[in-house]
Amino acid sequence: MRKLRGLFFSLGLAAMSVLMANAAHAETLTLSVYAGTDTTVPAIYSVVGTAQGVSANTGILNSDLAGAGFGAYSFTSLGGSSNNPGSAATGPLGGAYIITSGNLVVLHGLSGESTPITVVLTEGGFSLPTSSPSLTDTAQANVAGVTGTQDSTGVLTPATGSAVITPTATVSGTGSATTSAIPGLYVTPFSLDSQTTLNYDTVSSTNGSIGFSQKVQLVAAATVPEPASLLMMLTGMPLPLVVLGLLRRRRAAS
């Protein structure tokens, strides 16, 4: 019985260690807006959110845009979300991902109309998945009264080294586009970035708008179950009950 209590105590400590590790590595989403395509210069606006979500204060953002000489642009919404620290599951909600979405209004003839606007969403501290078949970048746009393109670039950066891969999806007008590539070996934790460049002008003398979104996802690879997980799948019992059954069988055989 002492051995059994010791086993359960060890399992409890292991579970607590995992929870504490996840809490210690909690990260935050950062959302930034730039004029043009150069993201190495200071951002016009930047805000930090939680590990799972961030929202721009559109009043402050639009005031900052106007003050920087870009009165042609105003956002009615802008935000981001993620599933940090990621998931080992496969499928649309598996792996690790960040999503940027918003709506940009373009006013004809005002200052800065011909300048692209770039929105950057970034977050570090992703620990899952540890292997993947691809990094996928999906862009969607719904435009009215404007013409131009939405260029969306996804970036994966490992804990050590430079960016592994940067697939770019381009949408002209209303529609969607997806691009993906196979990353090389990467080290966890890693960061994900989405860079959405909106390059639009109004049509004739009308005002316009762009509803846009971008999802950067490191798709999880299918994995072979670990021995303990496989044992639970075969027996249909939780791990502690499996261990208890093995101990009873060993005791009966001795």
Secondary structure, DSSP 8 states (H G I E B T S, - for coil): -HHHHHHHHHHHHHHHHHHHHHHHT----EEEEEESS-TTS--SEEEE--SSEEE--HHHHHHHHHHTT-TTEEEEEEEEEE-TT-BS--STT-BEEEEEEEEEEE-TTSTTTTS-EEEEEEEEEE---SS-SEEEEEEEEEEESEEEEEEEEEEEE-SSSS--B--EEEEESSEEEEEEE------SSEEEEEEEEEEEEESTT--EEEEEEEEEEEE-------HHHHHHHHH-S-HHHHHHHHHHHHHHH-
